[in-house]
Amino acid sequence: MRTEIRQVEEKPRKGGLRTMPFIIVNESFEMIATYGLQTNMLIYLMTFYNMSAATATSILGLWTALSDGLAIVGAIVADSYLGRFRAIAFGSISTLIGMIVLWITTMIPQLTSLSCSHFQHVYLVL
């Protein structure tokens, strides 16, 4: 009888429970940043755009619904094209860039928008 010994290459295992802490921590920090941003954005819309609290809250509610609803689109893109980790990295980087842009526009006075009082005498002619 002849016994053959085969060597099987073990591929490094990807994903699974080892990557779950990264995903959980990433999503936790993203949620903290989002909820912290909402309060500041509400005050910003009321102060600089002279919106009522109800209008500003409605706009932020639509923004939250849109960003939460786009998670479905992100899931489809991740499953079909990018893969889950590239999609998470892309989403995290784009969120970071957006928050940096918001931060820069508050820190540099030349990048802030004009207040609504500058546009009181502008009329829309149709």
C-alpha positions as CSV (number, residue, x, y, z in Angstrom):
1,M,0.0,0.0,0.0
2,R,1.2,3.3,-0.9
3,T,0.3,6.3,1.3
4,E,0.4,9.8,-0.2
5,I,0.8,12.8,1.9
6,R,-0.5,16.0,0.4
7,Q,0.4,19.4,1.7
8,V,-2.5,21.7,1.7
9,E,-1.8,25.4,1.6
10,E,-3.7,27.2,4.3
11,K,-5.0,30.6,3.1
12,P,-5.1,33.3,5.7
13,R,-8.6,33.6,6.9
14,K,-10.2,36.9,6.1
15,G,-13.2,38.5,7.8
16,G,-15.2,36.8,10.4
17,L,-15.2,37.6,14.0
18,R,-11.7,39.1,13.9
19,T,-12.8,42.1,11.9
20,M,-16.0,42.8,13.8
21,P,-14.3,45.0,16.4
22,F,-13.0,47.3,13.7
23,I,-16.5,47.6,12.1
24,I,-18.2,48.2,15.5
25,V,-15.7,50.8,16.6
26,N,-15.8,52.6,13.2
27,E,-19.6,52.8,13.2
28,S,-19.7,53.9,16.8
29,F,-17.3,56.8,16.2
30,E,-19.3,57.7,13.1
31,M,-22.6,57.8,15.0
32,I,-21.0,59.9,17.8
33,A,-19.7,62.4,15.2
34,T,-23.1,62.5,13.4
35,Y,-25.2,63.1,16.5
36,G,-22.7,65.7,17.7
37,L,-22.8,67.4,14.3
38,Q,-26.6,67.6,14.3
39,T,-26.9,69.8,17.4
40,N,-24.3,72.2,16.1
41,M,-25.9,72.2,12.6
42,L,-29.3,73.0,14.2
43,I,-27.8,76.1,16.0
44,Y,-25.9,77.1,12.8
45,L,-29.0,77.0,10.6
46,M,-31.0,79.0,13.1
47,T,-28.3,81.6,13.7
48,F,-26.8,82.2,10.3
49,Y,-29.7,81.2,8.0
50,N,-32.4,82.7,10.2
51,M,-34.5,79.5,10.1
52,S,-37.0,78.6,12.6
53,A,-36.4,75.7,14.9
54,A,-39.1,73.6,13.1
55,T,-37.6,74.3,9.6
56,A,-34.1,73.5,10.7
57,T,-35.2,70.4,12.5
58,S,-37.1,69.3,9.4
59,I,-34.0,69.8,7.2
60,L,-31.8,67.8,9.6
61,G,-34.4,65.1,9.7
62,L,-34.4,64.8,5.9
63,W,-30.6,64.8,6.0
64,T,-30.6,62.0,8.6
65,A,-33.2,60.0,6.6
66,L,-31.2,60.4,3.4
67,S,-27.9,59.4,4.9
68,D,-29.4,56.4,6.7
69,G,-31.3,55.4,3.6
70,L,-28.2,55.5,1.4
71,A,-26.8,52.7,3.6
72,I,-28.9,50.4,1.4
73,V,-27.3,51.7,-1.7
74,G,-23.9,51.3,-0.1
75,A,-24.7,47.7,0.8
76,I,-25.6,47.0,-2.8
77,V,-22.4,48.6,-4.1
78,A,-20.3,46.9,-1.5
79,D,-21.8,43.4,-2.3
80,S,-21.7,43.9,-6.0
81,Y,-18.5,45.8,-6.8
82,L,-16.2,47.0,-4.0
83,G,-16.3,44.5,-1.2
84,R,-17.3,45.3,2.4
85,F,-14.0,46.6,3.6
86,R,-13.3,48.9,0.7
87,A,-16.9,50.2,1.0
88,I,-16.4,50.9,4.7
89,A,-13.1,52.6,4.1
90,F,-14.6,54.7,1.3
91,G,-17.5,55.7,3.4
92,S,-15.4,56.5,6.4
93,I,-13.0,58.6,4.3
94,S,-15.8,60.5,2.6
95,T,-17.5,61.2,6.0
96,L,-14.2,62.5,7.4
97,I,-13.6,64.7,4.4
98,G,-17.1,66.2,4.7
99,M,-16.6,66.9,8.4
100,I,-13.2,68.5,7.8
101,V,-14.8,70.8,5.1
102,L,-17.5,71.8,7.6
103,W,-14.8,72.4,10.3
104,I,-12.7,74.5,7.9
105,T,-15.6,76.7,6.9
106,T,-16.2,77.5,10.5
107,M,-12.5,78.2,11.3
108,I,-11.7,80.4,8.3
109,P,-13.9,83.5,8.2
110,Q,-13.5,84.0,4.4
111,L,-15.1,80.6,3.7
112,T,-18.3,81.2,5.7
113,S,-21.5,82.0,3.8
114,L,-23.1,85.4,3.8
115,S,-25.9,86.0,6.2
116,C,-29.4,86.3,5.0
117,S,-29.5,90.0,5.7
118,H,-27.2,90.5,2.6
119,F,-29.9,89.2,0.4
120,Q,-32.9,91.1,1.7
121,H,-33.1,93.4,-1.4
122,V,-32.5,90.7,-4.0
123,Y,-35.7,89.9,-5.9
124,L,-36.2,86.9,-8.0
125,V,-37.6,87.9,-11.4
126,L,-39.3,85.1,-13.4
